[in-house]
Amino acid sequence: MGFRENWLKKIEINTLAQSVLQTMGPPESGRRIDLNDMRRLIEMGPYELHRERDLELYFMNTPDPPPHILVLDNELKIYRTTVADVALRKSPTVKEMISIRNAVKILNDKDVVICRKADTVERIRRELIDNLDLSYGPDDIQALVNDAMAAIKNNYTDGLAEAAMLFAELLGYQAAPKPFRANHYRIWGMVKEQPGDIKFGPAILLDLMHNELKMIRGVTSSADKAAMAAYQNIIKGAVPGDLDGKAALAALQQTVLNKSE
């Protein structure tokens, strides 16, 4: 895969991982993890599927035995043990449960569990991203700018949205927090949260209705009423962004290239 495909895959990995994490809750909550999204995440990697009894197991990449085995269920535990031992602990037969030794194993798996739930999701996410070639050069970024300019010229909002999303990912920008969101916009920027205030910016603003790209170069404080009013004026189109269109893309291009040096 090339530069664009790898970075889009990175975004997809992070999106799926976050989707799974958002379905988690404390043990007493009774919330069920989204196993469909977790399966989609796992299937993006080189993990080998194995079915044992009623269990859906995935073998992780490990240099030495015993293997690391992920059980796809609401606990998302990764075990370092054998398939037979996982089957005993997770789906024992009546005959197996009669044994006191087995009962101890079933009730206490701390000796073989490496991680669970959120830690498991993070491990998978990290391994998938580590396997991507995320390197890029000036030609890759110039091609991204060219595609964005063509999308503006041809009124192709999906193409401009993809380019803006890739620039945001390259720069480490986050989706806008609630005070800075707006209908018919996709917005990304640097976020710094502190008690009673969120500082947001620089920011990329994509106006989906008018297929326009804007950039705010400064930082806006959610606690500053005048600054928030100025921000809203840019959203409404009452005043231009600090940079618009071609100028915004040129600034994004230079910022990305400076970041990679």
C-alpha positions in Angstrom: 0.0 0.0 0.0 1.1 3.6 -0.6 1.2 6.7 1.6 -2.5 7.6 1.3 -3.7 4.0 1.8 -1.6 3.5 4.9 -2.6 6.7 6.6 -6.3 6.1 5.8 -5.9 2.6 7.3 -4.3 4.2 10.4 -7.4 6.4 10.8 -9.7 3.4 10.3 -7.8 1.5 13.0 -8.0 4.3 15.5 -11.7 4.8 14.7 -12.6 1.2 15.3 -10.6 1.0 18.5 -12.3 4.1 19.8 -15.7 2.7 18.9 -15.0 -0.5 20.9 -13.7 1.4 23.9 -16.9 3.6 23.9 -19.0 0.4 24.4 -17.1 -0.6 27.5 -18.4 -0.1 31.0 -17.6 -1.2 34.5 -18.3 -4.9 35.3 -21.5 -4.0 37.2 -22.9 -2.0 34.2 -23.9 -5.0 32.2 -22.8 -3.2 29.0 -21.7 -5.4 26.1 -18.6 -4.7 24.1 -19.2 -4.2 20.4 -17.7 -7.5 19.3 -18.5 -6.8 15.6 -16.2 -3.8 15.6 -13.6 -5.6 17.6 -13.7 -8.5 15.1 -13.2 -6.0 12.3 -10.2 -4.5 14.1 -8.6 -7.9 14.6 -9.2 -8.9 11.0 -7.1 -6.0 9.9 -4.1 -7.7 11.3 -2.2 -11.0 10.8 -4.0 -12.8 13.6 -4.9 -16.4 13.1 -8.5 -17.5 13.9 -9.1 -20.7 15.8 -12.4 -22.1 17.0 -12.4 -24.3 20.1 -15.7 -25.5 21.6 -17.9 -22.4 21.6 -14.9 -20.0 21.7 -13.6 -17.6 19.0 -9.8 -17.5 19.5 -7.1 -15.4 17.8 -3.4 -16.2 18.0 -1.2 -13.2 18.5 2.3 -12.7 17.1 4.8 -14.0 19.8 8.4 -15.2 19.3 8.3 -17.8 22.0 5.8 -20.3 23.3 3.3 -20.6 24.9 1.2 -18.6 22.5 -0.7 -15.4 23.3 -4.4 -16.1 22.6 -7.2 -13.5 22.5 -10.7 -14.7 23.4 -13.3 -12.7 21.5 -16.0 -12.1 24.2 -17.0 -9.4 26.6 -13.8 -9.6 28.6 -11.4 -9.5 25.7 -8.7 -11.3 27.7 -5.4 -12.3 26.2 -4.0 -15.5 27.7 -0.4 -16.8 27.6 -1.1 -20.5 27.7 -2.3 -23.4 25.5 -5.6 -23.6 23.6 -6.6 -26.6 25.8 -6.0 -24.5 28.9 -8.0 -21.6 27.5 -10.9 -23.9 26.7 -10.8 -25.3 30.2 -10.9 -21.9 31.8 -13.4 -20.3 29.5 -15.7 -23.1 28.4 -15.3 -26.1 30.8 -17.2 -29.3 30.5 -19.1 -30.7 33.5 -16.5 -33.5 33.8 -13.7 -30.9 33.9 -15.4 -28.8 36.6 -15.5 -31.8 39.0 -11.8 -31.6 39.5 -10.7 -29.3 42.3 -7.5 -28.4 40.5 -9.5 -27.4 37.4 -12.0 -25.5 39.5 -9.1 -23.4 40.9 -8.0 -22.6 37.4 -11.5 -21.7 36.3 -12.0 -19.3 39.2 -8.6 -17.7 39.0 -6.8 -17.0 35.7 -4.4 -14.3 36.9 -1.5 -16.6 36.3 -2.1 -16.8 32.6 -3.9 -13.5 31.7 -1.7 -10.9 30.1 -4.3 -8.1 29.6 -8.0 -7.5 29.2 -10.6 -5.1 27.9 -9.1 -1.6 27.2 -5.5 -2.9 27.5 -6.3 -5.5 24.9 -7.8 -3.0 22.5 -4.8 -0.8 22.9 -2.4 -3.7 22.2 -4.2 -4.6 19.0 -4.4 -1.0 17.9 -0.7 -0.4 18.5 0.4 -3.6 16.8 -1.7 -2.8 13.7 -0.3 0.7 13.4 3.3 -0.4 14.0 2.9 -2.7 11.0 2.1 0.3 8.7 4.6 2.2 6.7 3.7 5.8 7.7 6.7 7.4 6.0 6.1 10.2 3.4 8.0 12.7 1.4 7.4 16.1 -0.3 5.9 14.4 -3.4 3.3 12.6 -1.3 2.2 15.8 0.4 2.2 17.7 -2.9 -0.1 15.0 -4.4 -2.4 15.4 -1.4 -2.6 19.2 -2.1 -3.2 18.6 -5.8 -6.1 16.3 -5.0 -7.6 18.8 -2.6 -7.4 21.6 -5.1 -9.0 19.4 -7.7 -11.8 18.5 -5.2 -12.4 22.2 -4.6 -12.5 23.0 -8.3 -14.8 20.1 -9.1 -17.0 20.7 -6.0 -16.2 17.2 -4.8 -16.8 17.4 -1.1 -15.9 13.8 -0.3 -12.5 14.2 -1.9 -11.8 17.4 0.0 -13.0 15.8 3.2 -10.6 13.0 2.8 -7.7 15.3 2.1 -8.5 17.5 5.1 -8.8 14.4 7.3 -5.4 13.2 6.2 -3.8 16.6 6.9 -5.4 16.6 10.3 -4.0 13.1 11.0 -0.6 14.0 9.8 -0.5 17.0 12.1 -1.9 15.1 15.1 -5.1 17.2 15.2 -8.2 15.9 17.0 -11.9 16.2 16.2 -13.3 19.5 17.6 -14.6 19.2 21.1 -18.2 20.1 21.7 -18.0 23.9 22.1 -16.2 24.2 18.7 -18.4 21.9 16.7 -20.8 23.2 14.1 -23.6 21.8 11.9 -22.5 21.1 8.3 -18.8 21.3 9.2 -16.0 18.9 9.9 -13.4 20.4 12.2 -10.1 19.3 13.5 -7.4 21.0 15.6 -5.0 20.9 18.5 -6.9 20.5 21.8 -5.7 21.4 25.3 -8.3 20.9 28.1 -8.1 22.3 31.6 -10.7 22.8 34.3 -13.3 25.3 33.0 -11.6 25.9 29.7 -10.7 24.2 26.4 -8.1 25.8 24.2 -8.6 24.9 20.5 -6.3 25.6 17.6 -4.7 25.8 15.1 -7.7 24.3 13.4 -8.9 23.0 10.0 -12.5 23.8 9.1 -14.3 22.0 6.3 -17.6 23.6 5.3 -19.5 20.7 3.8 -22.4 22.8 2.4 -20.1 25.1 0.4 -17.1 22.7 -0.2 -14.8 25.3 1.4 -11.7 24.7 3.4 -10.7 27.2 6.1 -7.9 27.4 8.6 -7.6 29.2 11.9 -4.0 29.7 12.9 -4.4 30.9 16.4 -5.7 29.3 19.6 -9.3 30.0 20.7 -10.3 29.6 24.4 -13.8 28.4 25.2 -13.8 30.6 28.3 -13.2 33.8 26.2 -16.6 35.1 25.0 -15.1 37.5 22.5 -12.8 34.8 21.0 -15.7 32.4 20.7 -17.8 35.0 19.0 -15.0 35.6 16.5 -14.8 31.8 16.0 -18.6 31.6 15.3 -18.3 34.5 12.8 -15.8 32.4 10.8 -18.2 29.4 11.0 -21.1 31.5 9.8 -19.1 33.0 6.9 -19.4 36.6 8.3 -15.6 36.9 8.2 -13.0 34.7 6.4 -10.8 32.3 8.1 -7.2 33.2 8.7 -6.5 31.3 5.5 -8.9 29.9 3.0 -8.8 27.5 0.1 -5.4 27.4 -1.7 -3.7 29.5 1.0 -4.9 27.1 3.7 -3.6 24.1 1.8 -0.2 25.8 1.2 0.1 26.5 5.0 -1.0 22.9 5.8 1.6 21.5 3.3 4.4 23.6 4.8 3.4 22.7 8.4 3.5 19.0 7.6 6.8 19.2 5.8 8.3 21.2 8.7 7.0 18.6 11.1 8.7 15.8 9.3 12.2 17.4 9.2 
